[in-house]
Amino acid sequence: MLMLQPDTLSEALSRVALGLARLKGINETAALSADGYDLQFDEWDWEVGVGIYGLIRHAEAVRDQSLIEAIARWYDWQIGRGLPPRQVNSSSPMLPLSILIDHVDRPDWEALVKDWAEWLMKDLARTEDDGFQHVVKERMNDGELWDDTLFMTCLFLARAGQRFGRQDWIEEAFYQFMVHERYLADPITGLWYHGWTFNGRHNFAKAFWARGNSWITVAIPELFGLVDKVPDHLKRHLTFILRAQLKTLAAHQRANGMFNTLVCDPTSPEETSATAAIAYGILRGIDLGLVDPTYRAVAEKALDAVMARIDETGIVLEVSDGTPMGHTLEFYRQIPNVPAPYGQALVMLLLVRAMADGQIPTA
């Protein structure tokens, strides 16, 4: 067994954080600011929302006030110039903002968090069974549920409800987990399909997309971490949902620790963001007593694989581009790799969690 020492993890984490700061757009990097650490990503959408969530969790873990201030500067810049139309993916940056307001005195940002949560409750389009329709900037996706939605909107809604004492927001987040599970979780494998449409009532390509599954592997433990009290019946239900998913994920992990873009298809490309997120979700699940500690071996192998895919400049390699709904499995196999903030963030979450162990063995 090889041992990753805390300083090795810390150095990798610093590189990945700097890599995130270099990203100006998807597949677009720029020189670092000469004035210190500043985020340069130029769009308010899901990619950077996930990125800043990883960054703020890192800042909290190491008590880095300068990093908190850098995050606040990015929000000041983006909010000051005007936010884009509200939809599922543009809700993603609200999750880290709902945490940032614990660290900065900005009543205007608190008001924005409350207003956005109310918009999700009252104005986001709904499908049958009152599911959050996966509306994005490009299209309405009429009647569609996607597994991404739980991470992009429902974790924020739960956190905002916890922060402001709004049990109705928390209950809505709980409900969305249930309705998405009904239509997206496969009872045979425990894996989640990328999407469901009520227009034709099918799961599109029936793709067990790895990053889509990893959103669930992360979202279930994060929900329990963001809300003080999850009802016992819901906790039991989601715990068994997570365990069923992990059983199949573990069976399809590659010998090198990676997961394929299509979980059950070893001919599809290996994908680093999903591998990191699955490992992080496993470790958080173990922390919370949701996951059997024997799954740590899966996370250990994944961590080793992820560490090997961080380049010298801190960019995480083999991260697939943003992935719309595919109607064929071949569509997922053809998604190109790009430098992306969500890849940086999901790796950061894993490294922060690994550092909490002091040192973690890897195969």
C-alpha positions as CSV (number, residue, x, y, z in Angstrom):
1,M,0.0,0.0,0.0
2,L,1.2,3.5,-0.8
3,M,0.5,6.3,1.6
4,L,-0.4,9.8,0.6
5,Q,0.9,12.2,3.2
6,P,-1.0,15.3,4.2
7,D,1.6,17.6,2.5
8,T,1.2,15.7,-0.8
9,L,-2.5,16.1,-0.7
10,S,-2.2,19.8,0.4
11,E,0.2,20.5,-2.5
12,A,-2.2,18.9,-5.0
13,L,-5.1,20.8,-3.5
14,S,-3.3,24.1,-3.9
15,R,-2.5,23.3,-7.5
16,V,-6.1,22.4,-8.3
17,A,-7.3,25.6,-6.7
18,L,-4.9,27.6,-8.8
19,G,-6.1,25.7,-11.8
20,L,-9.6,26.7,-11.0
21,A,-8.5,30.4,-10.8
22,R,-7.0,30.1,-14.2
23,L,-10.2,29.1,-15.9
24,K,-11.9,31.9,-17.7
25,G,-14.4,29.7,-19.5
26,I,-14.9,26.1,-20.4
27,N,-11.7,25.0,-22.2
28,E,-10.3,28.5,-21.8
29,T,-7.5,29.3,-19.4
30,A,-5.8,32.6,-18.7
31,A,-2.8,33.8,-16.7
32,L,-3.2,34.1,-12.9
33,S,-3.9,37.6,-11.6
34,A,-0.7,39.4,-10.5
35,D,-2.7,40.8,-7.5
36,G,-3.3,37.5,-5.8
37,Y,-5.9,34.7,-6.0
38,D,-9.0,35.7,-8.0
39,L,-11.6,33.7,-9.9
40,Q,-11.8,34.7,-13.5
41,F,-14.6,32.5,-14.8
42,D,-16.8,34.8,-16.8
43,E,-20.2,33.1,-16.7
44,W,-22.7,32.5,-13.9
45,D,-23.9,29.0,-14.4
46,W,-23.7,25.4,-13.1
47,E,-20.0,24.9,-14.1
48,V,-18.7,27.6,-11.8
49,G,-21.4,27.0,-9.2
50,V,-20.0,23.5,-8.6
51,G,-16.5,25.0,-8.8
52,I,-17.1,27.5,-6.1
53,Y,-18.9,25.0,-3.8
54,G,-15.7,23.0,-3.8
55,L,-13.6,26.1,-3.3
56,I,-15.6,27.4,-0.3
57,R,-15.6,24.0,1.4
58,H,-11.8,24.1,1.0
59,A,-11.7,27.6,2.4
60,E,-13.8,26.6,5.4
61,A,-11.7,23.4,6.0
62,V,-8.4,25.3,6.2
63,R,-9.9,28.6,7.7
64,D,-8.6,30.6,4.8
65,Q,-10.1,34.1,5.1
66,S,-8.3,35.4,2.1
67,L,-9.9,32.7,0.0
68,I,-13.4,33.6,1.4
69,E,-12.7,37.2,0.4
70,A,-11.7,36.1,-3.2
71,I,-14.9,34.2,-3.5
72,A,-16.8,37.2,-2.3
73,R,-15.1,39.4,-4.9
74,W,-16.3,37.1,-7.6
75,Y,-19.9,37.3,-6.4
76,D,-19.7,41.0,-6.1
77,W,-18.5,41.2,-9.7
78,Q,-21.1,38.9,-11.1
79,I,-24.1,40.2,-9.1
80,G,-23.0,43.8,-9.8
81,R,-23.1,43.4,-13.5
82,G,-26.4,41.6,-13.5
83,L,-27.4,38.0,-13.3
84,P,-28.6,35.8,-16.1
85,P,-32.2,34.5,-16.3
86,R,-33.1,32.0,-13.6
87,Q,-33.2,28.3,-14.5
88,V,-32.0,25.1,-13.0
89,N,-28.3,25.5,-13.9
90,S,-28.1,29.1,-13.0
91,S,-29.3,28.2,-9.5
92,S,-26.1,26.2,-8.9
93,P,-24.0,29.3,-7.7
94,M,-26.6,30.0,-5.1
95,L,-25.5,27.0,-3.0
96,P,-22.1,28.4,-2.3
97,L,-23.6,31.8,-1.9
98,S,-25.9,30.5,0.8
99,I,-22.8,29.3,2.7
100,L,-20.8,32.5,1.9
101,I,-23.3,34.6,3.7
102,D,-22.2,32.9,7.0
103,H,-18.8,34.5,6.5
104,V,-19.6,38.0,5.1
105,D,-22.0,40.7,6.2
106,R,-24.1,41.2,3.1
107,P,-27.8,41.6,3.8
108,D,-28.3,42.2,0.0
109,W,-26.9,38.7,-0.7
110,E,-29.1,37.2,2.0
111,A,-32.1,38.8,0.3
112,L,-31.0,37.4,-3.0
113,V,-30.7,33.9,-1.5
114,K,-34.2,34.1,-0.1
115,D,-35.7,35.5,-3.3
116,W,-34.1,32.8,-5.4
117,A,-35.3,30.1,-3.1
118,E,-38.9,31.5,-3.4
119,W,-38.5,31.6,-7.2
120,L,-37.7,27.9,-7.2
121,M,-40.7,27.2,-5.0
122,K,-43.2,29.3,-7.0
123,D,-42.0,29.9,-10.5
124,L,-39.7,27.1,-11.8
125,A,-41.6,25.0,-14.3
126,R,-42.8,21.7,-13.0
127,T,-43.4,18.3,-14.6
128,E,-46.1,15.8,-13.8
129,D,-45.9,14.8,-10.1
130,D,-44.5,18.3,-9.4
131,G,-41.0,17.5,-10.3
132,F,-38.5,20.4,-11.0
133,Q,-38.3,20.5,-14.8
134,H,-34.7,20.7,-15.9
135,V,-35.0,24.1,-17.5
136,V,-31.6,25.4,-18.8
137,K,-30.5,28.5,-20.7
138,E,-30.6,26.6,-24.1
139,R,-34.1,25.1,-23.8
140,M,-37.1,24.4,-21.5
141,N,-36.8,20.6,-21.7
142,D,-40.5,20.3,-21.4
143,G,-41.6,17.5,-19.1
144,E,-38.0,16.3,-18.4
145,L,-36.4,15.3,-15.1
146,W,-32.6,15.1,-15.0
147,D,-30.4,13.7,-12.3
148,D,-28.3,16.9,-12.3
149,T,-31.2,18.8,-10.9
150,L,-30.8,17.5,-7.3
151,F,-27.3,18.9,-7.0
152,M,-28.0,22.1,-8.9
153,T,-31.2,23.2,-7.1
154,C,-32.2,21.0,-4.3
155,L,-29.1,21.2,-2.2
156,F,-29.4,25.0,-2.4
157,L,-33.0,24.9,-1.4
158,A,-32.3,22.6,1.6
159,R,-29.4,24.8,2.7
160,A,-31.4,28.0,2.3
161,G,-34.2,26.5,4.3
162,Q,-31.9,25.4,7.1
163,R,-30.2,28.9,7.1
164,F,-33.4,30.9,7.3
165,G,-35.7,28.5,9.2
166,R,-37.9,27.7,6.2
167,Q,-39.1,24.2,6.7
168,D,-41.3,24.4,3.6
169,W,-38.1,24.9,1.5
170,I,-36.5,21.9,3.2
171,E,-39.5,19.7,2.7
172,E,-39.6,20.7,-1.0
173,A,-36.0,19.6,-1.4
174,F,-36.8,16.3,0.3
175,Y,-39.8,15.8,-2.1
176,Q,-37.7,16.5,-5.2
177,F,-35.2,13.7,-4.1
178,M,-38.2,11.3,-3.9
179,V,-39.8,12.2,-7.2
180,H,-36.5,12.1,-9.1
181,E,-35.7,8.8,-7.5
182,R,-39.0,7.4,-8.7
183,Y,-38.3,8.1,-12.4
184,L,-34.5,7.9,-12.6
185,A,-33.3,5.2,-10.3
186,D,-33.2,1.7,-11.9
187,P,-34.5,-0.9,-9.4
188,I,-32.4,-3.6,-11.0
189,T,-28.9,-2.1,-10.9
190,G,-29.4,0.7,-8.4
191,L,-27.8,3.1,-10.9
192,W,-29.6,6.3,-12.1
193,Y,-30.6,7.1,-15.6
194,H,-29.5,10.6,-16.9
195,G,-33.1,11.7,-17.6
196,W,-36.8,10.9,-17.9
197,T,-39.4,12.5,-20.1
198,F,-43.1,12.5,-19.5
199,N,-43.5,13.2,-23.2
200,G,-43.3,9.6,-24.3
201,R,-42.5,8.3,-20.8
202,H,-39.0,6.9,-21.3
203,N,-35.4,7.3,-20.1
204,F,-34.0,8.6,-23.4
205,A,-30.9,6.4,-24.2
206,K,-31.2,4.6,-20.8
207,A,-27.7,5.9,-20.1
208,F,-26.1,5.2,-16.8
209,W,-23.9,8.3,-17.2
210,A,-21.1,8.3,-14.7
211,R,-21.1,12.0,-13.8
212,G,-24.9,12.0,-13.5
213,N,-24.6,9.1,-11.1
214,S,-21.9,10.9,-9.2
215,W,-24.2,13.9,-8.7
216,I,-26.4,11.5,-6.7
217,T,-23.5,9.8,-4.9
218,V,-22.6,13.3,-3.6
219,A,-26.0,14.8,-3.3
220,I,-27.5,12.3,-0.8
221,P,-24.7,12.6,1.8
222,E,-24.5,16.4,1.2
223,L,-28.3,16.7,1.9
224,F,-27.8,15.0,5.3
225,G,-24.8,17.3,6.0
226,L,-26.7,20.5,5.0
227,V,-29.9,19.9,7.0
228,D,-29.9,19.3,10.8
229,K,-32.8,16.8,10.8
230,V,-33.8,14.5,8.0
231,P,-36.9,12.4,8.9
232,D,-36.0,8.9,9.8
233,H,-38.1,7.3,7.1
234,L,-36.5,9.5,4.4
235,K,-33.0,8.9,5.7
236,R,-33.6,5.1,5.6
237,H,-35.0,5.3,2.1
238,L,-32.2,7.4,0.7
239,T,-29.6,5.4,2.5
240,F,-30.7,2.2,0.8
241,I,-30.9,4.1,-2.6
242,L,-27.3,5.1,-2.1
243,R,-26.1,1.7,-1.1
244,A,-27.8,0.0,-4.1
245,Q,-26.1,2.5,-6.4
246,L,-22.7,2.0,-4.8
247,K,-22.9,-1.8,-5.0
248,T,-23.1,-1.6,-8.8
249,L,-20.6,1.3,-9.1
250,A,-18.0,-0.7,-7.1
251,A,-18.5,-3.7,-9.4
252,H,-17.7,-1.5,-12.4
253,Q,-14.7,0.4,-11.1
254,R,-11.7,-0.1,-13.4
255,A,-8.6,-1.8,-12.1
256,N,-6.8,1.5,-12.3
257,G,-9.4,3.1,-10.0
258,M,-11.3,5.1,-12.7
259,F,-14.9,4.9,-13.8
260,N,-16.1,4.9,-17.4
261,T,-18.3,7.7,-18.8
262,L,-21.0,5.0,-19.2
263,V,-20.7,3.1,-16.0
264,C,-21.4,-0.4,-17.4
265,D,-19.5,0.2,-20.7
266,P,-15.8,-0.4,-20.4
267,T,-15.3,0.8,-24.0
268,S,-16.5,4.3,-23.1
269,P,-13.9,6.9,-22.0
270,E,-12.7,7.0,-18.4
271,E,-13.8,10.2,-16.7
272,T,-12.1,12.0,-13.8
273,S,-14.8,14.3,-12.4
274,A,-17.2,11.3,-11.9
275,T,-14.4,9.3,-10.3
276,A,-13.6,12.0,-7.9
277,A,-17.2,12.7,-7.0
278,I,-18.0,9.0,-6.4
279,A,-15.0,8.7,-4.1
280,Y,-16.0,11.8,-2.2
281,G,-19.6,10.7,-1.8
282,I,-18.4,7.3,-0.5
283,L,-16.2,9.0,2.1
284,R,-18.9,11.4,3.2
285,G,-21.4,8.5,3.3
286,I,-19.0,6.6,5.6
287,D,-18.6,9.7,7.8
288,L,-22.4,9.9,8.2
289,G,-22.9,6.2,8.8
290,L,-24.8,5.7,5.5
291,V,-22.2,3.6,3.7
292,D,-20.3,0.5,4.9
293,P,-16.7,1.3,5.6
294,T,-15.6,-1.6,3.3
295,Y,-16.3,0.8,0.4
296,R,-13.3,2.9,1.5
297,A,-11.2,0.7,-0.8
298,V,-13.2,2.0,-3.8
299,A,-12.5,5.6,-2.7
300,E,-8.8,4.8,-2.1
301,K,-8.3,3.4,-5.6
302,A,-10.2,6.4,-7.1
303,L,-8.1,8.9,-5.2
304,D,-4.9,7.4,-6.5
305,A,-6.3,7.6,-10.1
306,V,-7.4,11.2,-9.6
307,M,-4.1,12.3,-8.3
308,A,-2.4,10.9,-11.4
309,R,-4.7,13.1,-13.6
310,I,-3.7,16.5,-12.1
311,D,-1.2,18.2,-14.4
312,E,1.6,20.5,-13.3
313,T,-0.5,23.6,-13.7
314,G,-3.3,22.2,-11.6
315,I,-5.7,21.4,-14.4
316,V,-7.6,18.2,-13.9
317,L,-7.4,16.0,-16.9
318,E,-9.9,13.6,-18.6
319,V,-12.9,15.7,-17.5
320,S,-15.8,15.4,-20.0
321,D,-17.6,18.5,-21.3
322,G,-21.0,19.6,-20.1
323,T,-23.4,16.9,-21.3
324,P,-26.9,17.5,-22.5
325,M,-29.4,14.7,-22.7
326,G,-28.3,11.9,-25.1
327,H,-30.7,9.9,-27.2
328,T,-28.1,7.3,-28.0
329,L,-25.3,5.7,-25.9
330,E,-22.8,6.7,-28.6
331,F,-23.6,10.3,-27.9
332,Y,-22.0,9.9,-24.4
333,R,-18.9,8.1,-25.8
334,Q,-18.2,11.1,-28.1
335,I,-18.3,13.9,-25.4
336,P,-14.9,15.6,-25.5
337,N,-12.6,16.3,-22.5
338,V,-12.1,19.9,-21.5
339,P,-10.6,21.9,-18.5
340,A,-13.7,22.7,-16.5
341,P,-14.5,24.2,-13.1
342,Y,-16.7,21.3,-12.0
343,G,-13.8,18.9,-12.6
344,Q,-11.6,21.1,-10.4
345,A,-14.2,21.3,-7.7
346,L,-15.1,17.7,-7.5
347,V,-11.4,16.8,-7.2
348,M,-11.1,19.6,-4.5
349,L,-13.9,18.1,-2.5
350,L,-12.2,14.7,-2.5
351,L,-8.8,16.1,-1.6
352,V,-10.2,18.2,1.3
353,R,-12.0,15.1,2.6
354,A,-8.9,12.9,2.2
355,M,-6.8,15.5,4.1
356,A,-9.3,15.3,7.0
357,D,-8.0,11.7,7.6
358,G,-4.5,13.0,8.0
359,Q,-3.3,10.4,5.6
360,I,-5.3,7.9,3.5
361,P,-4.0,4.7,2.0
362,T,-4.3,4.2,-1.7
363,A,-3.8,1.0,-3.7
